[in-house]
Amino acid sequence: MAGIVVSIVIALSPFRFSFLEEVPLFGSLNLDMAMHVLSFAWYTAWLPMVFKTRTGVALAALAVFQGGVVIEFLQMHIPYHRFSEIDILSNGVGCACGTLAGLLIRRRCTGRRD
C-alpha cells in the first residue's frame, strides 16, 4: 500500500525526473517504460490472493489500470510531466503480467484452478 502511495506522489509531483527517460535499455525500451511495467506488475500480482474468482481479479486489475490512465491524464497539467500513450501501454502490460503471475502463484500454492 505504501508503494502505491509513493508512486502516486512521485507521478503527480511537479519535479523533473529526467534520468528515468534518458536511460536506454534495449532498442527503444527505456528505464521509464520498464519501471511502469514492473510497478504495475507489482501492484496487481497480489490481487489473486485477495479475490477468489477470476472475474474479481480481472475487475480489480482493470481498476488498477484505470487508475494509471487517470494519473496519465492528470500529468498533462503538471509541470515537467507529459501525457504518454506509451506509459499507458506499459501500465497495461504490467497489469497483465502481474495478474497472470499472481494467478500462477495462487495455483501453485493452493492448487486452485478457478
C-alpha positions in Angstrom: 0.0 0.0 0.0 2.8 2.4 0.8 4.4 1.7 -2.5 1.3 2.7 -4.3 1.0 6.0 -2.4 4.7 6.8 -3.0 4.2 6.0 -6.8 1.2 8.4 -6.9 3.0 11.1 -5.1 6.0 10.8 -7.5 3.8 10.7 -10.6 1.9 13.8 -9.6 4.8 15.8 -8.1 5.9 18.9 -10.1 9.6 17.8 -10.1 11.5 16.6 -13.1 12.9 13.1 -13.2 14.7 13.2 -16.5 17.1 10.4 -15.5 14.2 8.0 -16.0 13.6 8.8 -19.6 17.3 9.1 -20.7 18.4 5.6 -19.9 18.0 3.2 -22.9 17.8 -0.5 -22.1 17.0 -2.5 -25.3 16.4 -0.8 -28.6 13.6 1.7 -28.0 12.8 0.4 -24.5 13.9 2.9 -21.8 14.1 2.8 -18.0 10.8 4.7 -17.6 8.9 2.0 -19.6 10.5 -0.8 -17.6 9.6 0.9 -14.3 5.9 1.3 -15.4 5.7 -2.4 -16.3 7.4 -3.6 -13.1 5.5 -1.3 -10.8 2.1 -2.2 -12.3 3.0 -5.9 -12.3 3.8 -5.5 -8.6 0.5 -3.7 -7.9 -1.5 -6.5 -9.5 0.4 -9.6 -8.6 -1.2 -9.8 -5.2 -4.8 -9.5 -6.5 -5.4 -13.2 -7.0 -4.5 -13.8 -3.3 -7.3 -11.3 -2.2 -10.1 -12.0 -4.8 -11.4 -15.5 -5.1 -12.8 -15.6 -8.6 -11.1 -14.7 -11.9 -13.8 -12.1 -12.5 -13.0 -10.4 -9.3 -9.3 -10.5 -10.1 -9.9 -9.2 -13.6 -12.1 -6.3 -12.4 -9.6 -5.3 -9.7 -6.7 -5.4 -12.3 -8.9 -3.3 -14.6 -9.4 -0.8 -11.7 -5.6 -0.6 -11.2 -5.1 0.0 -14.9 -7.8 2.7 -14.9 -6.0 4.4 -12.0 -2.9 4.5 -14.1 -4.8 6.1 -17.0 -6.3 8.7 -14.7 -2.8 9.6 -13.4 -1.5 9.9 -17.0 -4.3 12.4 -17.8 -3.6 14.3 -14.7 0.1 14.6 -15.6 -0.9 16.8 -18.6 -1.5 19.6 -16.1 1.7 19.2 -14.0 5.0 20.9 -14.9 7.8 18.6 -16.2 5.3 15.8 -16.9 3.5 14.8 -20.0 0.7 12.6 -21.1 2.2 9.4 -22.7 0.4 6.7 -24.6 3.5 4.5 -24.2 3.2 4.8 -20.4 -0.4 3.7 -20.6 0.6 0.7 -22.8 3.4 -0.1 -20.3 0.9 0.0 -17.4 -1.4 -2.4 -19.3 1.4 -4.8 -20.0 2.4 -4.6 -16.3 -1.1 -5.3 -15.1 -1.5 -8.3 -17.4 1.9 -9.8 -16.4 1.3 -9.2 -12.7 -2.2 -10.6 -12.8 -1.1 -13.7 -14.7 1.9 -14.2 -12.4 -0.4 -13.9 -9.3 -2.8 -16.4 -10.8 0.1 -18.9 -11.4 1.4 -18.4 -7.9 -2.1 -18.9 -6.4 -2.5 -22.1 -8.5 0.9 -23.4 -7.4 0.4 -22.6 -3.7 -3.2 -23.7 -3.3 -3.9 -26.0 -6.2 -7.0 -23.9 -7.1 -7.7 -23.6 -10.8 -10.6 -21.2 -10.9 
